Every structure is written in structure tokens, then in C-alpha cells.
Amino acid sequence: MATNALHEELMHQLSAVGAVRREPGRIVPSGCSEGSATVLTLLSRHDTVSIRKLTELLGIDISVTSRYVAHLAMAGWVDRSPDPADRRSRIVRLTAKGRVRFAELSERRSRELAARLCDWSDEDIRRPTTPLSRLRTDFDDVWAGRYPRADAPASDAPAARHLSHRTKDRTP
């Protein structure tokens, strides 16, 4: 089991990763905020998404998600339509114009990252992706309720069983 100092060092390094991640995030197409760019990125991965699911993926308040979507819809980059499963809700998808904007955003970010990592080998770039992917998956599981939070009550037996099962199945 990792020590508290090791967890603190990981948090310190993750905050540095956050700062690194934000830099290319500032490279957005004209008329597009960082938040809207994040929505474009999520829609490029998920095709059609409900406003509620988009809010969960963003980890923000639904009112903020609605503002981002409204801005993108006014720009013609997304389309909102009634959700067939719940007519009170809306689903969002990229338009052809939105796909062009996302491609532009993706290309800009890729060029910026390539310039910053020009002296890194492919292996240097590949090496951190597996543990970062695993970290993201574990946090996605917490947010989705499939993995217990550290502050969860001890009486949460199904979640505790799930945790012990995941821990045993992990390879170092």
C-alpha cells in the first residue's frame, strides 16, 4: 500500500499535468471558449449525447453545460433536438460545421503538443499513457458510482466487494 507521502507526491505531479494540459487547451478556434472546445471534444467521442450525460462527463453544473451548448448551437457547431427517451430533455450532436471546427481544434492542439515534445521518442510519449488511462478510468468509476469513495460509509458492502475484486484483478 502506498504511503501518504507517495499519494501527496502523485497529487503534486497531477497538478503539474493539469497545468500542462491547460496550455494546449488555450489553443482554440476563433469564437470558441475552452469550455466549448471541451464540449466539442466530448461530442466528437460520443456522437449523440443528452445534456444530462454531457453534464456528467464535464463534471460541471447543468446550467453551465446549457450555456456552452447554447453558444455552440448559435455558432452552428452543434444541433440540439428532443431526446426520444425523454421529450423534456435534449440531445446534442456535432453538425458538419462543428466537425470541421473540432478537426481544426484537434490539429492545433496536436501541433502544439508535437512542438513541445519534439525531443521525446515515441516510447517516451507512449509510456505515461497506460497509467494515466488507468487513473482516469478509476476516477470515472468513482464518479459513476461503480467504485467507492474514500469517504463512503463502511456499510456500502456491494461497493466494498467491487473494490476488493478490482484490487485483486489488477496487475502491477
PyRosetta script that sets phi, psi and omega in degrees:
from pyrosetta import init, pose_from_sequence

init()
pose = pose_from_sequence("MATNALHEELMHQLSAVGAVRREPGRIVPSGCSEGSATVLTLLSRHDTVSIRKLTELLGIDISVTSRYVAHLAMAGWVDRSPDPADRRSRIVRLTAKGRVRFAELSERRSRELAARLCDWSDEDIRRPTTPLSRLRTDFDDVWAGRYPRADAPASDAPAARHLSHRTKDRTP")
pose.set_psi(1, 136.3)
pose.set_omega(1, -179.0)
pose.set_phi(2, -69.2)
pose.set_psi(2, 149.6)
pose.set_omega(2, 178.8)
pose.set_phi(3, -83.3)
pose.set_psi(3, 164.6)
pose.set_omega(3, 177.5)
pose.set_phi(4, -58.4)
pose.set_psi(4, -41.1)
pose.set_omega(4, 179.9)
pose.set_phi(5, -61.9)
pose.set_psi(5, -37.6)
pose.set_omega(5, 178.7)
pose.set_phi(6, -66.9)
pose.set_psi(6, -41.7)
pose.set_omega(6, 176.7)
pose.set_phi(7, -62.9)
pose.set_psi(7, -40.7)
pose.set_omega(7, 178.4)
pose.set_phi(8, -63.0)
pose.set_psi(8, -41.0)
pose.set_omega(8, 178.2)
pose.set_phi(9, -64.5)
pose.set_psi(9, -40.9)
pose.set_omega(9, 176.8)
pose.set_phi(10, -60.3)
pose.set_psi(10, -44.4)
pose.set_omega(10, 178.6)
pose.set_phi(11, -61.8)
pose.set_psi(11, -39.3)
pose.set_omega(11, 177.7)
pose.set_phi(12, -61.8)
pose.set_psi(12, -46.1)
pose.set_omega(12, -179.7)
pose.set_phi(13, -67.2)
pose.set_psi(13, -36.7)
pose.set_omega(13, 177.8)
pose.set_phi(14, -65.4)
pose.set_psi(14, -35.8)
pose.set_omega(14, 177.0)
pose.set_phi(15, -65.8)
pose.set_psi(15, -34.7)
pose.set_omega(15, 175.5)
pose.set_phi(16, -66.9)
pose.set_psi(16, -39.1)
pose.set_omega(16, 177.3)
pose.set_phi(17, -62.8)
pose.set_psi(17, -39.5)
pose.set_omega(17, 177.7)
pose.set_phi(18, -59.4)
pose.set_psi(18, -42.0)
pose.set_omega(18, 178.5)
pose.set_phi(19, -65.4)
pose.set_psi(19, -40.5)
pose.set_omega(19, 177.7)
pose.set_phi(20, -64.6)
pose.set_psi(20, -42.1)
pose.set_omega(20, -178.9)
pose.set_phi(21, -64.8)
pose.set_psi(21, -36.4)
pose.set_omega(21, -178.4)
pose.set_phi(22, -68.1)
pose.set_psi(22, -30.5)
pose.set_omega(22, -177.2)
pose.set_phi(23, -59.7)
pose.set_psi(23, -56.0)
pose.set_omega(23, 176.2)
pose.set_phi(24, -65.8)
pose.set_psi(24, -22.4)
pose.set_omega(24, 177.8)
pose.set_phi(25, -65.6)
pose.set_psi(25, -20.2)
pose.set_omega(25, 179.1)
pose.set_phi(26, -80.9)
pose.set_psi(26, -9.1)
pose.set_omega(26, 179.8)
pose.set_phi(27, -90.2)
pose.set_psi(27, 90.5)
pose.set_omega(27, -175.2)
pose.set_phi(28, -123.1)
pose.set_psi(28, 154.7)
pose.set_omega(28, 177.5)
pose.set_phi(29, -61.4)
pose.set_psi(29, 155.8)
pose.set_omega(29, 178.7)
pose.set_phi(30, -54.1)
pose.set_psi(30, 135.0)
pose.set_omega(30, 178.1)
pose.set_phi(31, 78.7)
pose.set_psi(31, 14.8)
pose.set_omega(31, -176.4)
pose.set_phi(32, -127.5)
pose.set_psi(32, 125.4)
pose.set_omega(32, 177.1)
pose.set_phi(33, -81.0)
pose.set_psi(33, 167.7)
pose.set_omega(33, 176.3)
pose.set_phi(34, -59.4)
pose.set_psi(34, -41.7)
pose.set_omega(34, 179.2)
pose.set_phi(35, -62.8)
pose.set_psi(35, -43.3)
pose.set_omega(35, 178.3)
pose.set_phi(36, -65.2)
pose.set_psi(36, -36.6)
pose.set_omega(36, 177.3)
pose.set_phi(37, -63.4)
pose.set_psi(37, -37.4)
pose.set_omega(37, 177.5)
pose.set_phi(38, -64.7)
pose.set_psi(38, -40.8)
pose.set_omega(38, 177.3)
pose.set_phi(39, -62.3)
pose.set_psi(39, -44.1)
pose.set_omega(39, 177.3)
pose.set_phi(40, -57.5)
pose.set_psi(40, -43.4)
pose.set_omega(40, -179.4)
pose.set_phi(41, -62.7)
pose.set_psi(41, -45.7)
pose.set_omega(41, 179.2)
pose.set_phi(42, -63.4)
pose.set_psi(42, -41.7)
pose.set_omega(42, 179.2)
pose.set_phi(43, -66.5)
pose.set_psi(43, -30.7)
pose.set_omega(43, 177.7)
pose.set_phi(44, -67.1)
pose.set_psi(44, -27.5)
pose.set_omega(44, -179.8)
pose.set_phi(45, -88.4)
pose.set_psi(45, -30.7)
pose.set_omega(45, -171.2)
pose.set_phi(46, -111.3)
pose.set_psi(46, 1.3)
pose.set_omega(46, 178.5)
pose.set_phi(47, 59.9)
pose.set_psi(47, -92.8)
pose.set_omega(47, -178.8)
pose.set_phi(48, -108.9)
pose.set_psi(48, 127.0)
pose.set_omega(48, -175.4)
pose.set_phi(49, -137.2)
pose.set_psi(49, 140.8)
pose.set_omega(49, 173.9)
pose.set_phi(50, -74.7)
pose.set_psi(50, 156.2)
pose.set_omega(50, 177.5)
pose.set_phi(51, -58.0)
pose.set_psi(51, -40.4)
pose.set_omega(51, -179.9)
pose.set_phi(52, -62.2)
pose.set_psi(52, -46.2)
pose.set_omega(52, 179.7)
pose.set_phi(53, -66.2)
pose.set_psi(53, -40.2)
pose.set_omega(53, 177.7)
pose.set_phi(54, -60.3)
pose.set_psi(54, -40.7)
pose.set_omega(54, 177.4)
pose.set_phi(55, -61.7)
pose.set_psi(55, -43.2)
pose.set_omega(55, 177.8)
pose.set_phi(56, -62.7)
pose.set_psi(56, -44.0)
pose.set_omega(56, -179.2)
pose.set_phi(57, -64.1)
pose.set_psi(57, -36.7)
pose.set_omega(57, 179.9)
pose.set_phi(58, -78.4)
pose.set_psi(58, -26.1)
pose.set_omega(58, -177.5)
pose.set_phi(59, 68.6)
pose.set_psi(59, 35.6)
pose.set_omega(59, -179.1)
pose.set_phi(60, -129.1)
pose.set_psi(60, 176.7)
pose.set_omega(60, 178.2)
pose.set_phi(61, -70.3)
pose.set_psi(61, 145.4)
pose.set_omega(61, -178.2)
pose.set_phi(62, -60.9)
pose.set_psi(62, -30.4)
pose.set_omega(62, 179.6)
pose.set_phi(63, -66.3)
pose.set_psi(63, -35.3)
pose.set_omega(63, 178.2)
pose.set_phi(64, -70.6)
pose.set_psi(64, -42.5)
pose.set_omega(64, 176.7)
pose.set_phi(65, -57.9)
pose.set_psi(65, -44.8)
pose.set_omega(65, -179.7)
pose.set_phi(66, -60.8)
pose.set_psi(66, -38.6)
pose.set_omega(66, 177.9)
pose.set_phi(67, -65.4)
pose.set_psi(67, -44.2)
pose.set_omega(67, 178.0)
pose.set_phi(68, -59.3)
pose.set_psi(68, -47.2)
pose.set_omega(68, -178.1)
pose.set_phi(69, -64.3)
pose.set_psi(69, -41.0)
pose.set_omega(69, 178.6)
pose.set_phi(70, -61.4)
pose.set_psi(70, -43.5)
pose.set_omega(70, 178.2)
pose.set_phi(71, -61.1)
pose.set_psi(71, -46.4)
pose.set_omega(71, -179.3)
pose.set_phi(72, -66.2)
pose.set_psi(72, -34.9)
pose.set_omega(72, 178.2)
pose.set_phi(73, -68.4)
pose.set_psi(73, -40.6)
pose.set_omega(73, 177.9)
pose.set_phi(74, -63.5)
pose.set_psi(74, -33.1)
pose.set_omega(74, 178.2)
pose.set_phi(75, -77.5)
pose.set_psi(75, -10.9)
pose.set_omega(75, -179.0)
pose.set_phi(76, 82.2)
pose.set_psi(76, 16.3)
pose.set_omega(76, -176.8)
pose.set_phi(77, -91.2)
pose.set_psi(77, -19.6)
pose.set_omega(77, 176.5)
pose.set_phi(78, -134.3)
pose.set_psi(78, 159.0)
pose.set_omega(78, 176.4)
pose.set_phi(79, -119.2)
pose.set_psi(79, 134.1)
pose.set_omega(79, 175.4)
pose.set_phi(80, -110.8)
pose.set_psi(80, 135.3)
pose.set_omega(80, 177.0)
pose.set_phi(81, -143.5)
pose.set_psi(81, 160.8)
pose.set_omega(81, -179.8)
pose.set_phi(82, -61.6)
pose.set_psi(82, 142.6)
pose.set_omega(82, 176.8)
pose.set_phi(83, -78.5)
pose.set_psi(83, 120.6)
pose.set_omega(83, -179.0)
pose.set_phi(84, -59.5)
pose.set_psi(84, -27.5)
pose.set_omega(84, -179.5)
pose.set_phi(85, -79.6)
pose.set_psi(85, -23.2)
pose.set_omega(85, -178.3)
pose.set_phi(86, -153.4)
pose.set_psi(86, 95.6)
pose.set_omega(86, -173.6)
pose.set_phi(87, -59.9)
pose.set_psi(87, -16.3)
pose.set_omega(87, 177.4)
pose.set_phi(88, -78.9)
pose.set_psi(88, -18.8)
pose.set_omega(88, -176.7)
pose.set_phi(89, -100.2)
pose.set_psi(89, 166.2)
pose.set_omega(89, 179.2)
pose.set_phi(90, -120.2)
pose.set_psi(90, 149.0)
pose.set_omega(90, 170.4)
pose.set_phi(91, -112.4)
pose.set_psi(91, 152.1)
pose.set_omega(91, -174.1)
pose.set_phi(92, -126.0)
pose.set_psi(92, 141.7)
pose.set_omega(92, 175.1)
pose.set_phi(93, -146.8)
pose.set_psi(93, 154.7)
pose.set_omega(93, 176.2)
pose.set_phi(94, -69.1)
pose.set_psi(94, 142.2)
pose.set_omega(94, 170.4)
pose.set_phi(95, -89.1)
pose.set_psi(95, 175.3)
pose.set_omega(95, 176.1)
pose.set_phi(96, -59.5)
pose.set_psi(96, -41.5)
pose.set_omega(96, 177.6)
pose.set_phi(97, -63.1)
pose.set_psi(97, -37.4)
pose.set_omega(97, 178.0)
pose.set_phi(98, -67.8)
pose.set_psi(98, -37.2)
pose.set_omega(98, 177.3)
pose.set_phi(99, -65.3)
pose.set_psi(99, -37.1)
pose.set_omega(99, 176.2)
pose.set_phi(100, -64.5)
pose.set_psi(100, -44.3)
pose.set_omega(100, 179.0)
pose.set_phi(101, -63.1)
pose.set_psi(101, -41.1)
pose.set_omega(101, 178.9)
pose.set_phi(102, -64.6)
pose.set_psi(102, -41.5)
pose.set_omega(102, 178.9)
pose.set_phi(103, -60.6)
pose.set_psi(103, -40.7)
pose.set_omega(103, 177.3)
pose.set_phi(104, -63.3)
pose.set_psi(104, -45.9)
pose.set_omega(104, 178.6)
pose.set_phi(105, -60.1)
pose.set_psi(105, -47.3)
pose.set_omega(105, -178.7)
pose.set_phi(106, -62.1)
pose.set_psi(106, -42.5)
pose.set_omega(106, 179.1)
pose.set_phi(107, -64.5)
pose.set_psi(107, -43.5)
pose.set_omega(107, 179.1)
pose.set_phi(108, -61.1)
pose.set_psi(108, -46.5)
pose.set_omega(108, -179.4)
pose.set_phi(109, -64.8)
pose.set_psi(109, -41.0)
pose.set_omega(109, 179.7)
pose.set_phi(110, -63.3)
pose.set_psi(110, -43.6)
pose.set_omega(110, 177.8)
pose.set_phi(111, -61.9)
pose.set_psi(111, -41.8)
pose.set_omega(111, 179.8)
pose.set_phi(112, -64.0)
pose.set_psi(112, -46.0)
pose.set_omega(112, 179.3)
pose.set_phi(113, -64.0)
pose.set_psi(113, -42.4)
pose.set_omega(113, 178.7)
pose.set_phi(114, -60.7)
pose.set_psi(114, -39.6)
pose.set_omega(114, 179.4)
pose.set_phi(115, -66.1)
pose.set_psi(115, -39.3)
pose.set_omega(115, -179.4)
pose.set_phi(116, -72.5)
pose.set_psi(116, -29.6)
pose.set_omega(116, -175.4)
pose.set_phi(117, -109.2)
pose.set_psi(117, 26.2)
pose.set_omega(117, -174.1)
pose.set_phi(118, -60.3)
pose.set_psi(118, -25.7)
pose.set_omega(118, 179.7)
pose.set_phi(119, -99.8)
pose.set_psi(119, 11.1)
pose.set_omega(119, 176.2)
pose.set_phi(120, -90.3)
pose.set_psi(120, 142.1)
pose.set_omega(120, 173.9)
pose.set_phi(121, -79.0)
pose.set_psi(121, 165.8)
pose.set_omega(121, 175.3)
pose.set_phi(122, -57.9)
pose.set_psi(122, -39.2)
pose.set_omega(122, 179.8)
pose.set_phi(123, -65.5)
pose.set_psi(123, -38.6)
pose.set_omega(123, 177.0)
pose.set_phi(124, -59.9)
pose.set_psi(124, -38.5)
pose.set_omega(124, 179.8)
pose.set_phi(125, -74.9)
pose.set_psi(125, -40.0)
pose.set_omega(125, -177.4)
pose.set_phi(126, -69.7)
pose.set_psi(126, -37.0)
pose.set_omega(126, -172.2)
pose.set_phi(127, -53.8)
pose.set_psi(127, -48.1)
pose.set_omega(127, -176.9)
pose.set_phi(128, -78.1)
pose.set_psi(128, -9.4)
pose.set_omega(128, -174.8)
pose.set_phi(129, -67.6)
pose.set_psi(129, -37.3)
pose.set_omega(129, -178.8)
pose.set_phi(130, -65.2)
pose.set_psi(130, -52.8)
pose.set_omega(130, 179.1)
pose.set_phi(131, -65.8)
pose.set_psi(131, -32.8)
pose.set_omega(131, 177.8)
pose.set_phi(132, -67.9)
pose.set_psi(132, -38.8)
pose.set_omega(132, 177.0)
pose.set_phi(133, -63.3)
pose.set_psi(133, -43.3)
pose.set_omega(133, 178.4)
pose.set_phi(134, -62.8)
pose.set_psi(134, -42.4)
pose.set_omega(134, 178.4)
pose.set_phi(135, -61.1)
pose.set_psi(135, -45.7)
pose.set_omega(135, 179.8)
pose.set_phi(136, -62.9)
pose.set_psi(136, -42.7)
pose.set_omega(136, 179.0)
pose.set_phi(137, -60.7)
pose.set_psi(137, -44.2)
pose.set_omega(137, 179.2)
pose.set_phi(138, -62.2)
pose.set_psi(138, -39.1)
pose.set_omega(138, 178.1)
pose.set_phi(139, -73.3)
pose.set_psi(139, -34.2)
pose.set_omega(139, 174.0)
pose.set_phi(140, -60.9)
pose.set_psi(140, -39.6)
pose.set_omega(140, 178.5)
pose.set_phi(141, -64.0)
pose.set_psi(141, -39.2)
pose.set_omega(141, 177.5)
pose.set_phi(142, -62.9)
pose.set_psi(142, -48.5)
pose.set_omega(142, -177.9)
pose.set_phi(143, -64.1)
pose.set_psi(143, -32.0)
pose.set_omega(143, -179.7)
pose.set_phi(144, -83.9)
pose.set_psi(144, -4.2)
pose.set_omega(144, 178.6)
pose.set_phi(145, 82.3)
pose.set_psi(145, 11.8)
pose.set_omega(145, -179.6)
pose.set_phi(146, -93.0)
pose.set_psi(146, -0.9)
pose.set_omega(146, -174.2)
pose.set_phi(147, -143.6)
pose.set_psi(147, 127.8)
pose.set_omega(147, -173.3)
pose.set_phi(148, -69.2)
pose.set_psi(148, 144.8)
pose.set_omega(148, 173.5)
pose.set_phi(149, -78.9)
pose.set_psi(149, 156.0)
pose.set_omega(149, 178.8)
pose.set_phi(150, -61.0)
pose.set_psi(150, -29.5)
pose.set_omega(150, -178.7)
pose.set_phi(151, -95.0)
pose.set_psi(151, 12.4)
pose.set_omega(151, 179.2)
pose.set_phi(152, -70.6)
pose.set_psi(152, 147.1)
pose.set_omega(152, 179.1)
pose.set_phi(153, -62.8)
pose.set_psi(153, 146.1)
pose.set_omega(153, -179.5)
pose.set_phi(154, -63.9)
pose.set_psi(154, -20.1)
pose.set_omega(154, -178.5)
pose.set_phi(155, -74.6)
pose.set_psi(155, -2.0)
pose.set_omega(155, -179.3)
pose.set_phi(156, -80.0)
pose.set_psi(156, 70.4)
pose.set_omega(156, -173.6)
pose.set_phi(157, -60.5)
pose.set_psi(157, -46.2)
pose.set_omega(157, -179.7)
pose.set_phi(158, -59.8)
pose.set_psi(158, -41.2)
pose.set_omega(158, 179.5)
pose.set_phi(159, -66.0)
pose.set_psi(159, -39.7)
pose.set_omega(159, 179.4)
pose.set_phi(160, -64.1)
pose.set_psi(160, -41.1)
pose.set_omega(160, 176.5)
pose.set_phi(161, -62.0)
pose.set_psi(161, -41.3)
pose.set_omega(161, 179.6)
pose.set_phi(162, -62.1)
pose.set_psi(162, -41.2)
pose.set_omega(162, 179.6)
pose.set_phi(163, -62.5)
pose.set_psi(163, -47.8)
pose.set_omega(163, -177.7)
pose.set_phi(164, -65.5)
pose.set_psi(164, -35.4)
pose.set_omega(164, 177.7)
pose.set_phi(165, -63.8)
pose.set_psi(165, -44.4)
pose.set_omega(165, -179.7)
pose.set_phi(166, -65.2)
pose.set_psi(166, -40.2)
pose.set_omega(166, -177.1)
pose.set_phi(167, -65.0)
pose.set_psi(167, -42.1)
pose.set_omega(167, -179.5)
pose.set_phi(168, -67.2)
pose.set_psi(168, -34.4)
pose.set_omega(168, -176.0)
pose.set_phi(169, -79.9)
pose.set_psi(169, -10.1)
pose.set_omega(169, -176.4)
pose.set_phi(170, -74.6)
pose.set_psi(170, 141.8)
pose.set_omega(170, 171.4)
pose.set_phi(171, -102.2)
pose.set_psi(171, 145.4)
pose.set_omega(171, -177.3)
pose.set_phi(172, -65.5)
pose.dump_pdb("model.pdb")
